[in-house]
């Protein structure tokens, strides 16, 4: 039973890390989109 609990905890910890990574990547993508918008606007 202890092995089963460790496995559940390991997957839960991985989920937290994935959520953090997803938030960071979405933040970087939004910053890139913002700079891209102003860069395209400078051409028009």
Secondary structure, 3 states (H helix, E strand, C coil): CHHHHHHHHHHHHHHHHHHHHHHHHHHHHHHHHHHHHHHHHHHC
